[in-house]
Amino acid sequence: MIEKARIEAVKQGVDLVALIKSRGIELKKKGKGFVGLCPFHAEATPSFSVNPAQNLWQCFGCGTGGDSIRFVELFDKIGFPEAVGKLDGTPSAPAPPATPAAAKEPAALTAKQIKLLTRVIEFYHKTFSEDGRAREYLAGRCITDNALFAAHCVGFANGTLLNVLPQEGDVIDGLKELGILNERGNEHFYGCATFPLYDLAGNPASIYGRRIEHMDNGESPPHLYLPGPRRGLFNRQAAKSHKEIILTESVIDSLTLIASGIHNTIPCYGTNGLTADHLALFKLHKPEAVTIAFDGDESGRKGAENVTSRLAAEGINAHSMRLPEDEDINSLFYLTANAKGQFLELLHQANPENPKGVVEGKTQEPETKADSFTPTDYGFTATLSGRRYEVRGITKGDSKLKATVKGIGEDGGKKRFHVDTVDFYSARSRAFLIKGLCDLFGESDEIITRDLERLAEQCEAWQEPETAASAAAPEITPADKEAALAFLKNPDMFTEILADFETLGYTGEEMNKLLCYLAAVSRKIDEPISVMIQSRSAAGKSFLQDTVLSMIPEGDCIKYTRLTDQALFYKDSNSLAHKILAVEELDGMNGAIYSIRAIQSSKKITIAYTGKDAATGKLKTEENTVEGPLSVFITTTKTDIDGETASRFVFLSIDESREMTERILAKQRQNYTRAGIVAKIEAGGVREKHRNASRLLQPLKVINPYADLLTFTSHSLRARRDHVKYQNLILAITYLYQYQREQISIEHGGKSLECVIATLEDIAKANEIAGEVLGRSLDELSPPSRRLLGLIKEMVDAATIKEKKLTEYRFNRRQIREYSGWSDFQVRTHMTELEELEYIFAASGKRGKEYVYELVYTGGGEDGRPFLVGLIDIEQLRKKAEEAGIGEW
C-alpha cells in the first residue's frame, strides 16, 4: 500500500501544467487557468481546463477530470501505483491484473431528485421568458420560434435561482448533489441557455448548457452538462415517430433543423458524445437508418466515422453525411440561401434509399382507422389516428378557448395518460401540452400539433348542454306530483316535516330541523337564510346538515369538503344563484370565508385578474362576476367565530344532553327492528316527495302587510342583523306555504310581479322558531340576578299607567332598592349583569349625570325555554292591525 504522505507529496509537488504540456498537449492561458483540446475524446472546441492553483484538471466535454496522478493513469494507460512511481521517480511493483468487470451503470435519479430537477428546469424556463439575453443569443443563431422554446422548455440561468433559494437546508444540499450548484453554492450553469435532457421514460435526467457570448467570463467552457456521466436525450420522441434519424453534433444543430421543419433529429454531445442512452433508444424503436450529420471539419469527420462504426457494431444501419468544409448545421442554415433544400439533398446523397417523406422534411402518419368525435356530458372524446383524447371543462371567451385535455395511451399493455389545461388561443399554452402529448404518444410535434388544431375546432363548435339550472325541471309523475302538492297544501305542514325527519332517521331537535328546512327553502327567495351548526365532534351536526340536503334537488345543492381562498371567484356566472352552498367544516374554508361573506351581503362577487390578450400578447385586466343570492350551510366545532362571519348566519347548537343521547341511542336501536327496516324503505319516497315539492314552489315575491307593526329589541348593534334574520324567516315560512296563501299581481314599471301574502299565522310560527334559535334562556343569569329581574318587572308592571307604553317607563337604582329592599351593593352588582346581557338598558335621564334605566325584558323563559326579547305578542299584533285598518289575510 502506498503511504498517504507520498501520494500527497506527488499531488502537490508536480507541476500539472508542465506535465500536460510534456505529453504534447497545447495549452493556452485563459484567465487564471489554461485550456486546450481534451486528449481523451475528439473535439474541435477546447473544453479541457487546467487549474494550476489547485493542481486539478477537468474536461467539460467528456466529464473526466482529476489530479496529476489521474492524468498519468489515463494518458499512459497504467495503474495507480505505476502512475505514482512515474511521477516521483520511485519504481513501484506492478499492480496485479484487474479482474474484468462490467462497467457500473450510474445510479438513477431518485423521485425526489427528479422533482427537484423539474423545478429547476421550470424556473430556468420562466427566466428565459423574462430575461431576453438567452433569446437574443438564439436569435443570433436564427432560432426564434417561441413555440419551439416552450415545447422543449428552453431556459436561461441568469443567476436569479439563488435569490429564491433558502440559505441552507435540504433544497441546497439536493441541488449540490445534482450539480446545479457547485460546492461554493454558485450556479453551475450561470450564463448559459439551458436545454433539459430526458430519459426514456420521459423524466428529466440532466441539463445541457450553452454559454451565451456576452456572459463568457473567459474561464468557463462554452458547453456544460451536469457532473458525471452523460444522461438523457434531447428530442428523444423523434425515434418513435420517424423511420430515419438525423444524428447531429450538438443541441443547437438539432434545434436549427427542428426550427426549419425537419423534426427527425436527435443530438449527440460532441463528436465523442454518443451515449448508452442513444443506443438504448435506437434498440427500443429500431429506426431503419441513422444519418450522422456532424460538423464539416477534421474533428467532425473523424467523430462521424467513429459513431458510424459504433452504430454498425450494434446492428444499426448508419450513414455519414458530409457537410461543406468548416460548416456546421447552424452556420449552413444561417449563411446559405435555400439551406434546407441543400441540406436535404446532402441527406439524400448520404443515404440514397432515404424515404421520400424524410427528404421533404415531413412526418408520414401510418394509416389507421377513421377518426371520430363523440359528445359527452362534460365535453367530448376523440380518436385521431388511434390516439385517444378526452376533452372537458370547455370555456369560451372573446380572447380565450380553454379546456382540459387528457391524452390516453398504452405502453406494454398498461394504460398511461397525460392531462393538462390548455388555452387553444395561446401558443405558449399549446406548446406545453404538445410536449407532454409527444412524450405520451411518441409522436412528433407536427402530428400532435395537427391533433390540437382539430381538437380546437371541435371546442369552438361545442355547445354547452343545458345545466340543471337552465334545463326544464325533471318530469314529475302524476302520483308524485299529487303527493308533493298534498304536502304543500297540508295546514299542519310543520308536523309532517318533523315526522319525515324521524323517518329519515333524525330524532329530536325539532326547532333546529324546522329552521334548517326553511333555510334550504329560502335559497329560492331574494333574501336567503344561512345556517351555521355548532357542536362538539360526534354530536350529529353533519348528520343534521346531510339529512336536510338530502331533501333538496341535487342540482340545487353544491357541497364541498374544502374551499381554497379564491375558489368561488372563478365559478361560472350563475352557478351559485339560488343554490345551497354547503361546507363540511368551517376550518376547511380558509380565506374563502371572505368571498362567502361578500356574496351574502352584495349578492355577487367580482374578481379582476391579469390575463393576456391572445391577439396582441399584451397583459390586460379581465373580470369574472359570480351572481347570488345563495344560502350557506356550514358545520363547525369552533365557538369563537369572528363577528363579521357570525353576523351573517343563524347559529344552531346541537342538544348534547344525556336525555338527547338516550333518544338517539333508542333511534339507532330501532333501525334494526322491523319498523326501522320499513322506515329505510320509505325514506327514498320521503326524500323524493320533498324534492318534488321544492320543484313545485313558484318564484314569487313575498309581501308582509304587518311588517310596520312588528317589534324587535333595539338596544344592541346585533339587533340590526338579527332583525333581518327574523324578517327573512317570516318570508321563508310564507313562501313555503304559498299554496295555502293568497296570491296577488302587482304592476310596476310595465312588469307584473306575482306575490304571496304573509299571514299572522306565519308570523306566529316565525316567533316560535326565532325565540328558540335567536333567543336566549334565563338560565344564563345567576340566581340573584334572575330574582332581581323578576322584582324589576313587578315594579314596572305596577307603575305603568295606561297613557304610557312600557318602553317609555324609566327608573333608577334608588327606586329598585326601595321596591326590592336590596342593598345598594346588591343592586349595583346584579344590575351590571342584567345590563351586559341586555335585559335592561341604561339611558341618560333628565337629572344631569344620573342614569336611569328601561326594562327591555317583557316576559318569557320562565319555563326554561329560550325566548327572544322584544317580539310583539300575536294577539297584540292582531289588535294593532285592526286599529291600523289592516285586514287579516
Secondary structure, DSSP 8 states (H G I E B T S, - for coil): ---HHHHHHHHHHS-HHHHHHHTT---EEETTEEEE--TTS--SS--EEEETTTTEEEETTT--EE-HHHHHHHHHT--HHHHHHHHHT---------------------HHHHHHHHHHHHHHHHHHHH-THHHHHHHHTT---HHHHHHTT-EEE-SGGGGGS-SSSHHHHHHHHHTSB-TTS-BTTTTEEEEEEE-TTS-EEEEEEEE-GGG--SSS-SEEE-SSS---BSSTTHHHH-SEEEEESSHHHHHHHHHTT---EEE-SSTT---HHHHHHHHHH--SEEEEE--SSHHHHHHHHHHHHHHHHTT--EEE---STT--HHHHHHHSTTHHHHHHHHHHHH-TT--HHHHTT-------S--EEEE-SSEEEEEETTEEEEEEEEEE-SS-EEEEEEEEEEETTEEEEEEEEEETT-HHHHHHHHHHHHHHHT--HHHHHHHHHHHHHHHHH------TTTS------HHHHHHHHHHHT-TTHHHHHHHHHHHTT--S-HHHHHHHHHHHHGGGSSS---EEEE--TTSSHHHHHHHHHTTS-GGGEEEES---TTTGGGS-TTSSTTEEEEES-GGG-TTHHHHHHHHHHHSEEEEEEEEE-TTT--EEEEEEEEE--EEEEEEES-S---HHHHTTSEEEE---SHHHHHHHHHHHHHTTSHHHHHHHHHHHHHHHHHHHHHHH----EEE-TTGGG-----SSTHHHHHHHHHHHHHHHHHHHTGGGS-EEEEEETTEEEEEEE--HHHHHHHHHHHHHHT-B-GGGS-HHHHHHHHHHHHHHHHH--TTS-GGG-EE-HHHHHHHH---HHHHHHHHHHHHHTTSEEEEE-SSTT-EEEEE---S--TTS--B-TT---HHHHHHHHHHTT----
